[in-house]
Amino acid sequence: MKGIRTYGILLLVLVSADIHSQEFYFGNDLSYVNQMEDCGAVYKENNLPGDVYRIFADHGTNLVSVRLWIDPSWWQAPLVQPQDVKPYYNDLDDVKETIRRSKEEGMQVMLGVHYSDFWADPGRQLIPKRWLEAAWDHEALKDSVYHYTYRLLAGLNDEGLMPEIIKVGNETNAGILMHIPEDNGYNISETVSESWARHALLFNAAIRAIRDISTVSEIKPAIAVHFGGKLNTHGWLFRNLISNGVTDFDIMGISYYYAWHEGSISELETTIRSLRQAHPEYEAMVIETGYPWSTENFDQLGNIITNPDPGYLPVSPGKQLEYLIDYTRAVRKGGGKGVIFWEPAWVSTPCRTPWGTGSSHDHVVFFDPVNTNFMENGGGMWMQSPYYEDLETWKITFKADMSGVDVSQGVYITGTFSGDPWKLIPMTDEGEGIYSYYTYLPPGSTGGFYFLNGSGWHMKENIPTGCRLYQDSCREYSLTRDAGVYPVVWNGCSQVGDPFPGSKPVSGFEVYPNPFHHIVSLIIPVPSECVEIQVLNLHGSQIIKKAFSCLPAKIE
């Protein structure tokens, strides 16, 4: 008996330690999936029906996020749904199904408890109807939060469904459980309190319940707190939370969507690093993000993510993937713990939301809108480990200007840069005759490459002798800076490692604003020299070429 007791204690310690030592979370929010399947969606891969949870697990997802509403029945039930579709979802029974199916596929779970019957967000934190009588009694409301949270997790634990992470609230910038809903549940009738002393009381009640159940559960859930908003607000938000006495949590979670919060991927990296440096006792994660692969709306319900990052144009499945890889690399380099993509499976179906029939995410999901087939060339591949094996690598982008060339059989690149040297790799059509391919290589890498206008070796470009710099047979690349974009004309003789042959490297080069539309200021520390400026558009095509003898200067 003594040996058995010792083994049990060791098992508990190992499970708990494993949760907090997870290297990085590649997460996807699958809160809509069960409903979409009931509404008729058949998820496919390689045009064959498959288990959607397995599809995500097979492509590298190790964390599934799911939201929980306390009692959504009273506002969901009146929505007219197709026959045989349940009247409401994201209640406890639905969440249990998501947790069970996720764990069966080997994925961990983050349970986001909204502490609301409806969506909670920075502008709306509706108190559940069942707790309205306690809305003005802070102590009574605190007790309701504690007992609800404890019973919820005790029940999940009894069924072997304890999540690995519990998120207390959702985008709680202004507070939690602070608004009285109107009768229809969607809008705010009255604000109970904006006091952070009150909010802290409620946060700590939920946190204490999680810690208390952890004393008897095998899985010890990590606790996340979640804010949304512009990147420069998160430092203050977490300082405010902590200064008001909410300290016993594990993860600082943020939402960052370019479409709503602007900023940039480099600023995201800085934000994550700053949060970790200011609060090293906590992990930092992006708990919500999303990015489109199309600007088209494929059903009658309006799209909600419509503004793409100008550095990742044109909008396409390939650019969605590129954006998410760069995004995730930035979070990891900043010291972040994970990234969660919001609703990559909310496909269009005949089912209704409060805003209409269909999906507001059909241009964002990882499945095509016609066959619900997983898109191998899109953002669903962002979790693949090779993209993150070496964060010290630099990004290099090859672009081929195929204007006037027959590209009916596709455009390909091959070279020494891939793990399988000289493999033919299809390039992405960016429009206007430009095709691109990007990868990540160690700084200073050199090698050879060339383009093909088809998948046969006989379709190789005819490279002029003057630019056969690699072993006298093909083009040469030399990676001398991060995020280098090197445009090359098909059958032309541009130097890939230096897009402007004959130019002198200049340090301290500044452009403001960047990107620019009409007027730009260029500050170049090269006194008493003539400087030639060449401006390329986002496709790599030259649009301006002008010499200056006096700097700084402006180009219009």
HUTABEL-V468997 format. One record per residue. N is the residue number from 1. SS is DSSP state (hx for helix, st for strand, lp for the rest). OMEGA is omega in whole degrees, -180 to 180 (* if undefined). BURIAL is + if it has 24 or more other ideal C-beta (glycine too) atoms within 12 Angstrom, else -. Layout:
# HUTABEL-V468997
((N:SS:OMEGA:BURIAL) (N:SS:OMEGA:BURIAL))
This chain:
# HUTABEL-V468997
((1:lp:180:-) (2:hx:180:-) (3:hx:-180:-) (4:hx:180:-) (5:hx:-180:-) (6:hx:180:-) (7:hx:180:-) (8:hx:179:-) (9:hx:179:-) (10:hx:-180:-) (11:hx:179:-) (12:hx:-179:-) (13:hx:-178:-) (14:hx:179:-) (15:hx:-180:-) (16:hx:-178:+) (17:hx:-178:-) (18:hx:-180:-) (19:hx:-174:+) (20:hx:179:+) (21:lp:176:-) (22:lp:-174:+) (23:lp:-179:-) (24:lp:179:+) (25:st:171:+) (26:st:-169:+) (27:st:173:+) (28:st:178:+) (29:st:-177:+) (30:lp:-176:+) (31:lp:-178:+) (32:lp:-166:+) (33:hx:-176:+) (34:hx:179:+) (35:hx:-179:+) (36:hx:177:+) (37:hx:178:+) (38:hx:-179:+) (39:lp:174:+) (40:lp:180:-) (41:lp:174:+) (42:lp:-178:+) (43:lp:-176:+) (44:st:168:+) (45:st:-173:+) (46:lp:179:-) (47:lp:176:-) (48:st:178:-) (49:st:-179:-) (50:lp:176:-) (51:lp:-174:-) (52:hx:178:+) (53:hx:178:+) (54:hx:178:+) (55:hx:180:+) (56:hx:179:+) (57:hx:-179:+) (58:hx:-178:-) (59:lp:169:+) (60:lp:177:+) (61:lp:175:+) (62:lp:178:+) (63:st:175:+) (64:st:176:+) (65:st:179:+) (66:st:-179:+) (67:st:177:+) (68:st:170:+) (69:lp:-173:+) (70:lp:176:+) (71:lp:-179:+) (72:lp:-172:+) (73:hx:-171:+) (74:hx:177:+) (75:hx:179:+) (76:hx:-175:+) (77:lp:179:-) (78:lp:179:-) (79:lp:-178:+) (80:lp:-179:-) (81:lp:175:+) (82:lp:-178:-) (83:lp:177:-) (84:lp:175:-) (85:lp:-179:+) (86:lp:-177:+) (87:lp:180:+) (88:lp:-177:+) (89:lp:-178:+) (90:lp:167:+) (91:lp:-174:+) (92:hx:-179:+) (93:hx:179:+) (94:hx:179:+) (95:hx:177:+) (96:hx:178:+) (97:hx:179:+) (98:hx:-179:+) (99:hx:-178:+) (100:hx:-178:+) (101:hx:178:+) (102:hx:-179:+) (103:hx:177:+) (104:hx:179:-) (105:lp:174:+) (106:lp:-179:-) (107:lp:173:+) (108:st:-174:+) (109:st:167:+) (110:st:178:+) (111:st:178:+) (112:st:-180:+) (113:st:-176:+) (114:lp:-173:+) (115:lp:-179:+) (116:lp:173:+) (117:lp:-171:+) (118:lp:179:+) (119:lp:170:+) (120:lp:-179:+) (121:st:-175:+) (122:lp:-177:+) (123:lp:-174:-) (124:st:178:+) (125:lp:-172:+) (126:st:176:+) (127:lp:179:+) (128:lp:-177:+) (129:hx:-176:+) (130:hx:-179:-) (131:hx:-175:+) (132:hx:-180:+) (133:hx:180:-) (134:hx:-172:+) (135:lp:-175:+) (136:lp:179:-) (137:lp:-171:-) (138:hx:-179:+) (139:hx:179:-) (140:hx:179:-) (141:hx:177:+) (142:hx:179:+) (143:hx:178:-) (144:hx:179:+) (145:hx:-178:+) (146:hx:-174:+) (147:hx:176:-) (148:hx:-177:+) (149:hx:-179:+) (150:hx:-180:+) (151:hx:178:-) (152:hx:-175:+) (153:hx:176:+) (154:hx:178:-) (155:hx:177:-) (156:hx:-180:+) (157:hx:179:+) (158:hx:-179:-) (159:lp:-179:-) (160:lp:-175:-) (161:lp:-179:+) (162:lp:177:+) (163:lp:178:+) (164:lp:178:+) (165:st:172:+) (166:st:177:+) (167:st:-178:+) (168:st:-179:+) (169:lp:-179:+) (170:lp:180:+) (171:lp:-173:+) (172:lp:-177:+) (173:lp:-175:+) (174:lp:-178:+) (175:lp:-175:+) (176:lp:177:+) (177:lp:-171:+) (178:lp:-175:+) (179:st:171:+) (180:st:-179:+) (181:st:168:+) (182:lp:-176:-) (183:lp:-179:-) (184:lp:173:-) (185:lp:-173:+) (186:lp:-172:+) (187:lp:-177:-) (188:st:175:-) (189:st:-174:-) (190:st:175:-) (191:st:-179:-) (192:lp:-177:+) (193:lp:172:+) (194:lp:-176:-) (195:lp:178:-) (196:hx:172:+) (197:hx:176:-) (198:hx:-179:+) (199:hx:-179:+) (200:hx:178:+) (201:hx:-178:+) (202:hx:175:+) (203:hx:-175:+) (204:hx:175:+) (205:hx:178:+) (206:hx:-179:+) (207:hx:-179:+) (208:hx:178:+) (209:hx:179:+) (210:hx:178:+) (211:hx:-179:+) (212:hx:179:-) (213:hx:179:+) (214:hx:180:+) (215:lp:-179:-) (216:lp:-179:-) (217:lp:178:+) (218:lp:176:+) (219:lp:179:+) (220:lp:-173:+) (221:lp:167:+) (222:st:-177:+) (223:st:179:+) (224:st:170:+) (225:st:-164:+) (226:st:174:+) (227:st:173:+) (228:lp:178:+) (229:lp:-179:+) (230:lp:-173:+) (231:hx:-176:+) (232:hx:179:-) (233:hx:-169:+) (234:hx:178:+) (235:hx:179:+) (236:hx:-177:-) (237:hx:-179:+) (238:hx:175:+) (239:hx:179:-) (240:hx:179:+) (241:hx:-176:+) (242:hx:-179:+) (243:hx:177:-) (244:lp:171:-) (245:lp:174:-) (246:lp:-172:+) (247:lp:-172:-) (248:lp:175:+) (249:lp:-172:+) (250:lp:-171:+) (251:st:170:+) (252:st:-178:+) (253:st:178:+) (254:st:167:+) (255:st:171:+) (256:lp:173:+) (257:lp:177:+) (258:hx:-174:+) (259:hx:-176:+) (260:hx:-173:+) (261:hx:180:+) (262:lp:-177:-) (263:lp:-178:+) (264:lp:179:+) (265:hx:179:+) (266:hx:177:-) (267:hx:175:+) (268:hx:178:+) (269:hx:179:+) (270:hx:180:+) (271:hx:179:+) (272:hx:180:+) (273:hx:-180:+) (274:hx:178:+) (275:hx:-179:+) (276:hx:179:+) (277:hx:-180:-) (278:hx:-176:-) (279:lp:-175:+) (280:lp:180:-) (281:lp:180:-) (282:lp:170:+) (283:st:176:+) (284:st:-179:+) (285:st:164:+) (286:st:-175:+) (287:st:175:+) (288:st:167:+) (289:st:176:+) (290:lp:-179:+) (291:lp:-174:+) (292:lp:171:+) (293:lp:179:+) (294:lp:173:+) (295:lp:-178:-) (296:lp:172:-) (297:lp:-171:-) (298:lp:175:+) (299:lp:-174:+) (300:lp:179:-) (301:lp:-174:+) (302:lp:176:-) (303:lp:-179:+) (304:lp:174:+) (305:lp:-170:+) (306:lp:-174:-) (307:lp:-178:-) (308:lp:174:+) (309:lp:-177:+) (310:hx:177:-) (311:hx:-176:+) (312:hx:178:+) (313:lp:-3:+) (314:lp:180:+) (315:lp:-177:+) (316:lp:176:+) (317:hx:179:+) (318:hx:179:+) (319:hx:174:+) (320:hx:179:+) (321:hx:-180:+) (322:hx:180:+) (323:hx:-176:+) (324:hx:177:+) (325:hx:179:+) (326:hx:179:+) (327:hx:-176:+) (328:hx:176:+) (329:hx:179:+) (330:hx:179:+) (331:hx:-180:+) (332:hx:-180:+) (333:hx:178:+) (334:lp:-180:+) (335:lp:-179:+) (336:lp:-175:+) (337:lp:-178:+) (338:st:176:+) (339:st:177:+) (340:st:178:+) (341:st:-174:+) (342:lp:171:+) (343:lp:177:+) (344:lp:180:+) (345:lp:177:+) (346:lp:-177:+) (347:lp:-179:+) (348:lp:177:+) (349:lp:177:+) (350:lp:-178:+) (351:lp:-176:+) (352:st:164:+) (353:st:177:+) (354:lp:-174:-) (355:lp:178:-) (356:st:-178:-) (357:st:177:-) (358:lp:-176:+) (359:lp:172:+) (360:lp:-174:+) (361:lp:-175:+) (362:lp:178:+) (363:lp:-177:+) (364:lp:-174:+) (365:lp:-177:+) (366:lp:-178:+) (367:st:-176:+) (368:lp:-172:+) (369:lp:-178:+) (370:lp:-175:-) (371:lp:-175:-) (372:lp:-179:+) (373:st:179:+) (374:st:-176:+) (375:lp:-176:+) (376:lp:-179:-) (377:lp:-175:+) (378:lp:-173:+) (379:hx:-180:+) (380:hx:179:+) (381:hx:-172:+) (382:lp:-177:+) (383:lp:-175:+) (384:lp:-172:-) (385:hx:-178:-) (386:hx:180:-) (387:hx:-171:+) (388:hx:-177:+) (389:lp:-180:-) (390:lp:-178:-) (391:lp:176:+) (392:lp:179:-) (393:lp:178:+) (394:st:178:+) (395:st:175:+) (396:st:-179:+) (397:st:175:+) (398:st:177:+) (399:st:179:+) (400:st:175:+) (401:st:-175:+) (402:lp:-178:+) (403:lp:179:-) (404:lp:-178:-) (405:lp:176:+) (406:lp:-179:-) (407:lp:-177:+) (408:lp:179:-) (409:lp:178:-) (410:lp:178:+) (411:lp:-175:+) (412:st:173:+) (413:st:174:+) (414:st:-179:+) (415:st:-177:+) (416:lp:-171:+) (417:lp:-175:+) (418:lp:177:+) (419:lp:176:-) (420:lp:-173:-) (421:lp:178:-) (422:lp:171:-) (423:lp:177:-) (424:lp:-176:+) (425:st:178:+) (426:st:179:+) (427:lp:-178:+) (428:st:177:+) (429:st:180:+) (430:st:-177:+) (431:st:179:+) (432:lp:177:-) (433:lp:-177:+) (434:st:176:+) (435:st:-175:+) (436:st:172:+) (437:st:179:+) (438:st:174:+) (439:st:-178:+) (440:st:-176:+) (441:st:176:+) (442:lp:177:-) (443:lp:179:-) (444:lp:-179:-) (445:lp:174:+) (446:st:179:-) (447:st:-178:+) (448:st:178:+) (449:st:169:+) (450:st:-177:+) (451:st:176:+) (452:st:177:+) (453:lp:178:+) (454:lp:-175:-) (455:lp:178:-) (456:lp:-178:-) (457:hx:180:-) (458:hx:-177:-) (459:hx:178:-) (460:st:177:+) (461:lp:178:+) (462:lp:-174:-) (463:lp:177:+) (464:lp:-177:-) (465:hx:-176:-) (466:hx:179:-) (467:hx:170:+) (468:lp:-171:-) (469:lp:179:+) (470:st:-180:+) (471:lp:177:-) (472:lp:-176:-) (473:lp:-177:-) (474:st:-180:+) (475:st:-180:+) (476:st:172:+) (477:st:176:+) (478:st:-172:+) (479:lp:-177:+) (480:lp:179:-) (481:lp:179:-) (482:lp:177:+) (483:lp:178:+) (484:st:176:+) (485:st:-172:+) (486:st:-180:+) (487:st:-180:+) (488:st:177:+) (489:st:177:+) (490:lp:-178:+) (491:lp:-179:-) (492:lp:-173:+) (493:lp:175:-) (494:lp:180:+) (495:lp:-175:+) (496:lp:-178:+) (497:lp:180:+) (498:lp:-175:+) (499:lp:-180:+) (500:lp:-177:-) (501:lp:177:-) (502:lp:-179:-) (503:lp:179:-) (504:lp:177:-) (505:lp:-179:-) (506:lp:175:-) (507:lp:179:-) (508:lp:-180:-) (509:lp:-179:-) (510:st:177:-) (511:st:178:-) (512:st:-10:-) (513:lp:-180:-) (514:lp:1:-) (515:lp:179:-) (516:lp:-176:-) (517:lp:-175:-) (518:lp:-177:-) (519:lp:-180:-) (520:st:175:-) (521:st:179:-) (522:st:178:+) (523:st:-175:-) (524:lp:-176:+) (525:lp:178:-) (526:lp:-176:+) (527:lp:172:-) (528:lp:176:-) (529:lp:173:-) (530:lp:-179:-) (531:st:176:+) (532:st:180:+) (533:st:172:+) (534:st:-178:+) (535:st:179:-) (536:st:172:-) (537:lp:-175:+) (538:lp:175:+) (539:lp:179:+) (540:lp:180:+) (541:lp:-180:+) (542:st:178:-) (543:st:179:-) (544:st:172:-) (545:st:-174:-) (546:st:179:-) (547:st:180:-) (548:st:175:-) (549:lp:-178:-) (550:lp:-179:-) (551:lp:-1:+) (552:lp:-175:-) (553:st:177:-) (554:st:174:-) (555:st:175:+) (556:lp:*:-))
